[in-house]
Amino acid sequence: FLTHHLDAENSVDMNLPVQLSSLLDFSHQSKENLEFLDMRTMDLQEIQVNMNSPKTIEKPKQLKDISVWLWTVLLLIIPVERILSKYKKQ
């Protein structure tokens, strides 16, 4: 029990004080006596973890179409290349 990951929920669910008492050899005291001597002042609701699930569902990201931009660049580069080649007489 001591090697498990301990948090507020596990401590309450697995009865950590009772398990520790058995490990520490309090066998001469009864369980009723241990419950009577339990002087915890914090309420169980206060130490429980609030696990709220996210309310918004993220949409998967989609790729944008860039073919319009590619065609625009291509239509600009080809005439410029032809003009330069004519200027250099290739």
TIGUGU-671766 format. One record per residue (C-alpha): residue in three letters; z, x, y. Coordinates in steps of 0.1 Angstrom, whole numbers, padded with zeros to 4 digits, always signed. Each point is the difference from the previous one (the first is absolute). Layout:
residues N
alaZXY...
end
This chain:
residues 90
phe+0000+0000+0000leu+0007+0029+0024thr-0035+0014-0005his-0018-0032+0011his-0013-0004+0035leu+0029-0018+0018asp-0004-0024+0029ala+0018-0031+0011glu-0018-0023-0024asn+0003+0022-0031ser+0037+0005+0007val+0007-0037+0001asp-0024-0009-0029met+0013+0027-0024asn+0037-0005+0009leu+0004+0036+0012pro+0038-0002+0006val+0006-0012-0036gln-0023+0026-0014leu+0017+0027+0020ser+0034-0012-0011ser-0010+0003-0036leu-0013+0035+0006leu+0032+0011+0018asp+0021-0012-0029phe+0020-0028+0016ser+0003-0016-0034his+0038-0006+0006gln-0009-0024+0028ser-0016-0033-0009lys-0031-0013+0016glu+0018-0029+0017asn+0023+0026+0016leu-0029+0020+0012glu-0016-0031+0015phe+0033-0008+0018leu+0002+0035+0014asp-0035-0001+0012met+0004+0001+0038arg-0036-0001+0012thr-0004-0018+0033met-0038-0002+0002asp-0017-0032-0011leu-0027+0002-0027gln-0026-0015+0024glu+0007+0028+0025ile-0008+0029-0024gln-0031-0016-0016val-0033+0014+0010asn-0025-0023+0019met-0033+0003-0018asn-0025-0018+0022ser-0036+0001-0011pro-0026+0005+0027lys-0014-0033+0012thr-0034+0014+0011ile-0025+0010-0026glu-0022+0029+0011lys-0037-0005-0005pro-0018+0029-0017lys-0019+0020+0025gln-0038-0004+0000leu-0026+0025+0009lys-0021-0008+0030asp-0038+0000-0001ile-0013+0030+0019ser-0037-0003-0010val-0009-0013+0035trp+0014+0032+0015leu-0017+0022-0025trp-0034-0017+0007thr+0005+0004+0037val+0008+0037-0003leu-0030+0005-0023leu-0024-0018+0024leu+0012+0022+0028ile-0001+0033-0019ile-0035-0003-0015pro-0018-0005+0033val+0020+0028+0016glu-0008+0023-0029arg-0038-0009+0003ile+0000+0006+0038leu+0017+0034-0005ser-0024+0010-0027lys-0030-0009+0021tyr+0016+0019+0030lys+0005+0031-0022lys-0035-0005-0016gln+0010+0000-0036
end
